[in-house]
Amino acid sequence: METPKYKLSAWPAFANAKCPRCRRGDLFITGMYEFKGQEMHKTCSHCGLVYEREPGYFYVAMFASYALNVAEMVTLAVAISVLTGSSNPWLYVSIILGVAVVLAPFNYRYSRVMLLHWLTPGLHYHPEMSEDKAE
């Protein structure tokens, strides 16, 4: 077996929501902030990986989304406290809920990307699948 010509790095594949196995195919059909919502491909267009490994697989992504949301809220609360020094609860509630609504599509997308890239046992990068297909 010959060694692959190039190896794609993990962070750009994660940031651009690419397939975790080949790091070439897109996970999502639509953009993050489109009006028709975010829609995922069923399989990778490059290597054929089925993204939903079993029925209900992406329910686990809700826990990752919850963790992202909590981290964002705590960070915002600390930042508001440091920057304003205010003890007005309505200031905290309005800013934190506003930012949570704006970041909801980000949390949705990257909770699924985290699940596929980091939290799925047995799903790893295969450099040989990154190569261009022979036609």
C-alpha positions in Angstrom: 0.0 0.0 0.0 1.5 3.3 -1.0 1.5 6.3 1.3 -0.9 9.2 0.6 0.5 12.2 -1.3 -0.8 14.7 1.2 -2.4 14.7 4.6 -5.2 17.3 5.3 -5.0 19.0 8.7 -7.7 18.5 11.3 -8.5 22.1 12.3 -9.4 23.5 8.9 -11.6 20.4 8.3 -13.3 21.0 11.6 -13.8 24.8 11.1 -15.1 24.3 7.5 -17.4 21.4 8.6 -15.9 18.8 6.4 -16.2 15.0 6.5 -14.2 13.5 9.5 -13.1 10.5 7.5 -11.7 12.1 4.3 -11.8 15.8 5.3 -12.9 16.8 1.8 -16.7 16.4 1.6 -19.1 19.0 3.1 -21.3 18.1 6.0 -23.9 20.8 5.4 -25.8 21.7 2.2 -26.7 25.2 3.3 -24.8 28.0 5.1 -24.9 28.7 8.8 -27.2 31.7 8.7 -29.6 31.0 5.8 -33.3 31.6 6.1 -34.3 28.1 5.0 -32.3 26.6 7.8 -29.3 24.3 8.0 -29.6 21.0 6.1 -27.0 18.2 6.3 -26.0 15.8 3.5 -26.9 12.2 4.2 -23.5 10.9 3.0 -20.1 12.4 2.1 -19.9 13.4 -1.5 -16.2 12.3 -1.6 -15.8 9.1 0.4 -19.5 8.0 0.9 -19.5 8.0 4.7 -23.0 7.9 6.1 -23.2 10.8 8.6 -26.1 9.5 10.7 -24.5 6.4 12.0 -27.8 5.1 13.5 -31.3 6.4 14.0 -31.3 9.3 16.5 -27.5 9.6 16.3 -27.6 13.4 16.4 -29.6 13.6 19.6 -26.2 13.3 21.4 -25.2 16.6 19.7 -27.8 18.3 21.9 -25.5 17.7 24.9 -22.6 19.2 23.1 -24.8 22.2 22.1 -25.8 22.6 25.7 -22.1 22.6 26.8 -21.3 25.3 24.2 -24.3 27.4 25.3 -23.3 27.2 29.0 -19.7 28.1 28.2 -20.9 31.1 26.2 -23.3 32.3 28.9 -20.8 32.0 31.7 -18.2 33.8 29.6 -20.7 36.6 28.8 -21.8 36.9 32.4 -18.2 37.4 33.5 -17.4 39.8 30.7 -20.5 41.9 31.5 -19.6 42.0 35.2 -16.0 43.0 34.5 -16.8 45.6 31.8 -19.9 47.2 33.4 -19.7 46.4 37.1 -23.5 46.4 37.0 -25.7 44.3 39.3 -28.9 44.8 37.3 -30.2 41.4 36.4 -32.1 42.6 33.3 -28.8 43.8 31.8 -27.4 40.3 32.1 -30.6 38.5 31.0 -31.1 40.7 27.9 -27.5 40.5 26.7 -27.1 36.8 27.4 -30.4 35.8 25.8 -29.8 38.0 22.8 -26.4 36.5 22.2 -27.7 33.0 22.8 -30.3 33.5 20.0 -27.7 34.9 17.6 -25.3 32.0 18.3 -28.0 29.2 18.1 -27.2 28.3 14.5 -23.4 28.2 15.3 -24.1 25.9 18.3 -26.3 23.7 16.1 -23.7 23.3 13.4 -20.6 22.9 15.5 -22.2 20.5 18.0 -22.8 18.1 15.1 -19.3 18.7 13.8 -17.8 18.1 17.3 -19.9 14.9 17.6 -18.6 13.5 14.3 -15.0 14.7 14.6 -14.2 14.1 18.2 -16.9 12.2 20.1 -17.6 9.2 17.8 -15.5 6.2 18.6 -14.1 4.4 15.6 -14.5 7.3 13.2 -11.0 8.5 12.3 -9.3 10.3 9.5 -8.1 8.1 6.6 -5.5 10.0 4.5 -5.9 7.5 1.6 -9.6 8.6 1.3 -8.5 12.2 0.9 -7.0 11.6 -2.5 -8.8 12.5 -5.7 -10.8 9.7 -7.2 -9.5 8.0 -10.3 -11.8 8.6 -13.2 
